[in-house]
Amino acid sequence: MHIRVGCEHPTLYREKIPNRRQPGTPWDSKARERAWAPPVIMHTSALSRGLKMPVSARKDRMNASPSLNLGIDISKEWIDAYLLPEGETWHVDRTPHALTSWISHLPAGITLAVMEATGGFETIVAALLTDAGIPTAIVNPRQIRDFASALGTRAKTDAIDARVIARFAEAVKPTPRPLPSEQQAELGELVARRRQLVETSTAEKNRLATVHNPLVRRSIQTHIRWLSKQTKDIEDRIKNLIKNSPVWYAKKKILTAECGVGDVTAFTLLAELPEMGMLSRRQAASLAGLAPFTHASGKWRGKSFIQGGREPVRQVLYMCINSAVRFNPVISEFYHRLIAQGKEKRVARTACMRKLLTILNAMIRDNFIAPPNPLPA
């Protein structure tokens, strides 16, 4: 294989190889290698400089320090960590004292630390790493499992997961995001607790409908009353927390000014979607899990669907839409137009949820309070 020099792009051509096998002659090993050697492509600029890398470039590559990526797998009692490319591993108790001691002995210059979201167990680890000045990213566990499947890693242990997370950090480089403030974390926990109380109360009410024993019925009714009191106390605490924050209070006034949005929706959006007002409409829809995913291949066109995102946001927006399609003039007109076009009701309602979220995001961005203009009942 040879390269013709003197043109803008390298051109491959073959010259007659003297030892290429002629009909009737046996194969020779060297002739076979020459005849079937894979083509080598080189750029003319490389030829003009010579085939070897410049000495300065070689020195820069040798002196460049590799980025250090820390993968952390978190469980309830301990964490497992793996550092790439050093290959160091750690098994540390998930206590503040043990974690602080471990972080103080980590190598300097860690580029990125990555861990999975584990329902709250990751909070203390991420906070301590961030305080130590180590960029930290918390990612969706599904991304890690998909990455492990792509690597062909079927086994799953804490140590293996830590190594996979480190490789994920090295390959994907997720963006580190700031942790929520103490006040934001408190609001999020209160909103989540209220949601848990409401779900438990609903379950108890469903049980009450199927129970006939008087003692059991009284027990359930007592529990329901206690849950109602707890829910009210939590809601009062949430309202006071928002009232004492000028930023949250202003946002709440903007949100509740839109027809169909109540207090529960407002403080759920403030807790679960604090980025509102700083997002584009597509980003807001993606974070809420309201962005449609298209299915198409060749001439085949499948149905679009929504997936993922922050479920609590979708839940409160769905309850809003039940009211907004009746009384909000913009949403009502949009909904009935989609129905007239032949859309299914659930598809139209999902589109209305996305439109309402877009409107609320724009209102907070522009600091605009909508004038009341509800449709007549």
KOLFI-462241 format. One record per residue (C-alpha): x, y, z; residue number from 1; residue in three letters. Coordinates in steps of 0.5 Angstrom, whole numbers, plus 2048, in hexadecimal, padded with zeros to 3 digits. Last residue first. Layout:
N
    x    y    z    i   aa
    X    Y    Z  NUM  Ala
...
//
This chain:
377
    x    y    z    i   aa
  776  838  847  377  Ala
  778  83E  844  376  Pro
  77F  83E  841  375  Leu
  784  841  846  374  Pro
  788  848  844  373  Asn
  78C  84A  84A  372  Pro
  792  84E  848  371  Pro
  798  84A  847  370  Ala
  79E  84C  84B  369  Ile
  7A5  84D  847  368  Phe
  7AC  84D  84A  367  Asn
  7AE  84B  843  366  Asp
  7B2  845  845  365  Arg
  7AC  843  84A  364  Ile
  7A7  844  845  363  Met
  7AB  840  83F  362  Ala
  7AB  83A  844  361  Asn
  7A4  83A  846  360  Leu
  7A2  83B  83E  359  Ile
  7A7  835  83C  358  Thr
  7A4  831  842  357  Leu
  79D  832  840  356  Leu
  79F  830  838  355  Lys
  7A2  82A  83B  354  Arg
  79C  828  83F  353  Met
  797  82A  839  352  Cys
  79B  825  835  351  Ala
  79A  81F  83A  350  Thr
  793  821  83A  349  Arg
  792  821  832  348  Ala
  796  81A  832  347  Val
  791  817  838  346  Arg
  78B  81A  834  345  Lys
  78D  816  82E  344  Glu
  78F  81B  828  343  Lys
  78A  81C  822  342  Gly
  78B  823  820  341  Gln
  785  825  824  340  Ala
  788  822  82A  339  Ile
  78E  826  829  338  Leu
  78A  82D  828  337  Arg
  786  82B  82E  336  His
  78C  82B  832  335  Tyr
  78F  831  830  334  Phe
  789  835  831  333  Glu
  788  833  838  332  Ser
  790  834  839  331  Ile
  78F  83B  837  330  Val
  789  83D  83A  329  Pro
  78A  839  841  328  Asn
  784  837  844  327  Phe
  782  830  842  326  Arg
  788  82D  83F  325  Val
  78C  831  845  324  Ala
  788  82D  84A  323  Ser
  78A  826  848  322  Asn
  791  829  845  321  Ile
  793  82B  84C  320  Cys
  792  823  84F  319  Met
  797  821  849  318  Tyr
  79C  827  84B  317  Leu
  79C  824  852  316  Val
  79E  81D  850  315  Gln
  7A3  81F  84A  314  Arg
  7A7  823  84F  313  Val
  7A7  81E  854  312  Pro
  7A9  819  84F  311  Glu
  7B0  81D  84D  310  Arg
  7B2  81A  846  309  Gly
  7B2  814  843  308  Gly
  7AD  812  83D  307  Gln
  7A9  815  838  306  Ile
  7A6  812  832  305  Phe
  7A6  813  82A  304  Ser
  7A3  80E  826  303  Lys
  7A6  80A  821  302  Gly
  7A8  80C  81A  301  Arg
  7AB  807  815  300  Trp
  7AE  809  80F  299  Lys
  7B5  808  811  298  Gly
  7B5  808  819  297  Ser
  7B1  80C  81D  296  Ala
  7AF  80D  824  295  His
  7AF  814  827  294  Thr
  7AF  816  82E  293  Phe
  7AB  81B  831  292  Pro
  7AD  820  836  291  Ala
  7A8  820  83C  290  Leu
  7AD  81D  841  289  Gly
  7AE  823  845  288  Ala
  7B5  824  844  287  Leu
  7B4  823  83D  286  Ser
  7AE  828  83C  285  Ala
  7B2  82D  840  284  Ala
  7B8  82C  83B  283  Gln
  7B4  82D  835  282  Arg
  7B0  833  838  281  Arg
  7B7  836  839  280  Ser
  7B9  836  840  279  Leu
  7BB  83C  845  278  Met
  7B4  83E  848  277  Gly
  7B3  837  84B  276  Met
  7B9  834  84D  275  Glu
  7B6  832  854  274  Pro
  7B2  82D  851  273  Leu
  7B1  828  857  272  Glu
  7B0  82D  85D  271  Ala
  7AD  833  859  270  Leu
  7A9  82F  855  269  Leu
  7A6  82B  85B  268  Thr
  7A5  832  85E  267  Phe
  7A1  834  859  266  Ala
  79D  82E  857  265  Thr
  79B  82D  85E  264  Val
  799  835  85F  263  Asp
  794  835  858  262  Gly
  795  835  851  261  Val
  78F  835  84C  260  Gly
  78F  83C  84A  259  Cys
  796  83F  84B  258  Glu
  797  844  850  257  Ala
  799  83E  855  256  Thr
  7A0  83E  851  255  Leu
  7A1  845  851  254  Ile
  79F  846  859  253  Lys
  7A4  83F  85A  252  Lys
  7AA  842  857  251  Lys
  7A9  849  85B  250  Ala
  7A9  845  861  249  Tyr
  7AF  840  85F  248  Trp
  7B3  846  85E  247  Val
  7B1  84A  864  246  Pro
  7B2  844  869  245  Ser
  7AE  844  86F  244  Asn
  7A8  843  86C  243  Lys
  7AA  83D  869  242  Ile
  7AD  83A  86F  241  Leu
  7A6  83C  872  240  Asn
  7A2  838  86D  239  Lys
  7A6  832  86E  238  Ile
  7A5  832  875  237  Arg
  79E  833  874  236  Asp
  79E  82D  86F  235  Glu
  7A1  828  874  234  Ile
  79C  82A  87A  233  Asp
  797  829  875  232  Lys
  799  822  873  231  Thr
  79B  820  87A  230  Gln
  793  822  87C  229  Lys
  791  81E  876  228  Ser
  795  818  877  227  Leu
  793  818  87F  226  Trp
  78B  818  87C  225  Arg
  78D  812  877  224  Ile
  790  80E  87D  223  His
  78A  80F  881  222  Thr
  786  80D  87C  221  Gln
  78A  807  87A  220  Ile
  78A  804  882  219  Ser
  782  806  882  218  Arg
  781  801  87C  217  Arg
  785  7FC  87F  216  Val
  781  7FC  885  215  Leu
  77B  7FC  882  214  Pro
  77C  7F6  87D  213  Asn
  77A  7F8  876  212  His
  780  7F9  872  211  Val
  77F  7FA  86A  210  Thr
  77E  802  86A  209  Ala
  783  803  870  208  Leu
  789  800  86C  207  Arg
  788  805  866  206  Asn
  788  80B  86B  205  Lys
  78E  808  86E  204  Glu
  792  808  868  203  Ala
  790  80F  866  202  Thr
  792  811  86D  201  Ser
  799  80E  86C  200  Thr
  79A  812  865  199  Glu
  798  818  868  198  Val
  79D  817  86E  197  Leu
  7A2  815  869  196  Gln
  7A1  81C  865  195  Arg
  7A1  820  86B  194  Arg
  7A8  81D  86C  193  Arg
  7AB  81E  865  192  Ala
  7A9  825  866  191  Val
  7AC  826  86D  190  Leu
  7B2  823  86A  189  Glu
  7B3  827  864  188  Gly
  7B2  82D  868  187  Leu
  7B7  82B  86D  186  Glu
  7BC  82A  867  185  Ala
  7BB  831  865  184  Gln
  7BC  834  86B  183  Gln
  7C3  830  86C  182  Glu
  7C5  832  865  181  Ser
  7C4  82D  85F  180  Pro
  7CB  82A  85D  179  Leu
  7CE  82D  857  178  Pro
  7CF  829  851  177  Arg
  7D4  826  84E  176  Pro
  7D4  824  847  175  Thr
  7D4  81D  845  174  Pro
  7DB  81B  842  173  Lys
  7D8  815  83D  172  Val
  7DF  811  83C  171  Ala
  7E3  812  842  170  Glu
  7DD  813  847  169  Ala
  7DA  80D  844  168  Phe
  7E0  809  845  167  Arg
  7E0  80B  84C  166  Ala
  7D9  809  84D  165  Ile
  7DB  802  84A  164  Val
  7E0  801  84F  163  Arg
  7DB  803  855  162  Ala
  7D6  7FE  852  161  Asp
  7DB  7F9  852  160  Ile
  7DD  7FA  85A  159  Ala
  7D6  7FA  85C  158  Asp
  7D4  7F4  858  157  Thr
  7D1  7F3  851  156  Lys
  7D3  7EE  84C  155  Ala
  7D0  7EF  845  154  Arg
  7D6  7F4  843  153  Thr
  7D5  7F4  83B  152  Gly
  7D8  7FB  83B  151  Leu
  7D1  7FD  837  150  Ala
  7CE  7FA  83D  149  Ser
  7D2  7FE  842  148  Ala
  7D0  804  83F  147  Phe
  7C9  802  83F  146  Asp
  7C9  801  846  145  Arg
  7CD  807  848  144  Ile
  7C8  80B  844  143  Gln
  7C2  808  847  142  Arg
  7C5  80A  84E  141  Pro
  7C4  811  84C  140  Asn
  7CA  816  84E  139  Val
  7CD  81A  854  138  Ile
  7D3  81E  851  137  Ala
  7D9  820  856  136  Thr
  7DE  825  855  135  Pro
  7E3  824  85B  134  Ile
  7E4  82B  85F  133  Gly
  7E4  827  866  132  Ala
  7DD  82A  867  131  Asp
  7DB  827  861  130  Thr
  7DD  820  863  129  Leu
  7DA  821  86A  128  Leu
  7D3  823  866  127  Ala
  7D3  81D  861  126  Ala
  7D5  818  867  125  Val
  7CF  81B  86B  124  Ile
  7CA  81B  866  123  Thr
  7CB  814  863  122  Glu
  7C7  811  868  121  Phe
  7C1  815  865  120  Gly
  7BD  811  861  119  Gly
  7C3  80D  85D  118  Thr
  7C5  812  858  117  Ala
  7CC  80F  855  116  Glu
  7D3  812  856  115  Met
  7D8  815  852  114  Val
  7DE  819  854  113  Ala
  7E2  81D  84F  112  Leu
  7E9  820  84E  111  Thr
  7EC  81D  854  110  Ile
  7F3  822  855  109  Gly
  7F5  820  85C  108  Ala
  7F5  818  85E  107  Pro
  7F0  817  863  106  Leu
  7F2  817  86A  105  His
  7ED  81C  86D  104  Ser
  7E8  819  869  103  Ile
  7E8  813  86D  102  Trp
  7E9  816  874  101  Ser
  7E2  81A  872  100  Thr
  7DF  814  870   99  Leu
  7E1  810  876   98  Ala
  7DE  816  87B   97  His
  7D8  817  877   96  Pro
  7D6  810  877   95  Thr
  7D5  80C  871   94  Arg
  7DA  807  873   93  Asp
  7E0  807  86D   92  Val
  7E2  801  868   91  His
  7E8  804  864   90  Trp
  7EB  802  85D   89  Thr
  7F1  805  859   88  Glu
  7F1  804  852   87  Gly
  7F6  80A  850   86  Glu
  7F2  80B  84A   85  Pro
  7ED  80C  84D   84  Leu
  7EB  80C  854   83  Leu
  7E6  807  857   82  Tyr
  7E1  808  85D   81  Ala
  7DD  803  861   80  Asp
  7D8  807  866   79  Ile
  7D5  804  86D   78  Trp
  7CF  803  871   77  Glu
  7C9  805  86D   76  Lys
  7CC  804  866   75  Ser
  7D0  808  861   74  Ile
  7D5  807  85B   73  Asp
  7DA  80C  85A   72  Ile
  7DE  80D  854   71  Gly
  7E4  812  854   70  Leu
  7E7  814  84E   69  Asn
  7EE  817  84D   68  Leu
  7F0  81A  847   67  Ser
  7F7  818  844   66  Pro
  7FD  81C  845   65  Ser
  800  81F  83F   64  Ala
  808  81F  83F   63  Asn
  808  819  83A   62  Met
  803  81C  835   61  Arg
  807  823  836   60  Asp
  80E  81F  835   59  Lys
  80B  81B  82F   58  Arg
  808  822  82C   57  Ala
  80F  825  82D   56  Ser
  813  81F  82A   55  Val
  80F  820  823   54  Pro
  80B  819  822   53  Met
  80F  815  81D   52  Lys
  80C  814  816   51  Leu
  810  81A  813   50  Gly
  80D  821  812   49  Arg
  80B  821  80B   48  Ser
  809  81A  80C   47  Leu
  804  81C  811   46  Ala
  801  822  80D   45  Ser
  800  81D  807   44  Thr
  7FB  819  80C   43  His
  7FC  812  80D   42  Met
  7F8  80C  80B   41  Ile
  7FA  805  80C   40  Val
  7F7  7FF  808   39  Pro
  7F7  7F9  80B   38  Pro
  7FC  7F4  809   37  Ala
  7F9  7EE  804   36  Trp
  7FE  7EE  7FF   35  Ala
  804  7EF  803   34  Arg
  802  7EA  809   33  Glu
  801  7E5  804   32  Arg
  807  7E6  800   31  Ala
  80B  7E5  807   30  Lys
  807  7DF  808   29  Ser
  809  7DC  801   28  Asp
  803  7D9  7FE   27  Trp
  804  7D4  7F8   26  Pro
  804  7D6  7F1   25  Thr
  7FF  7D3  7EC   24  Gly
  7FC  7DA  7EA   23  Pro
  801  7E0  7ED   22  Gln
  802  7E2  7F4   21  Arg
  804  7E9  7F5   20  Arg
  80B  7E9  7F6   19  Asn
  80C  7EE  7F1   18  Pro
  807  7F3  7F4   17  Ile
  804  7F7  7EF   16  Lys
  802  7FE  7F2   15  Glu
  7FC  7FF  7F6   14  Arg
  7F9  806  7F6   13  Tyr
  7F6  80A  7FC   12  Leu
  7F6  812  7FB   11  Thr
  7F7  817  801   10  Pro
  7F3  81D  801    9  His
  7F6  824  7FE    8  Glu
  7FA  821  7F9    7  Cys
  802  820  7F9    6  Gly
  803  81A  7FC    5  Val
  801  813  7F9    4  Arg
  801  80E  7FF    3  Ile
  803  807  7FE    2  His
  800  800  800    1  Met
//
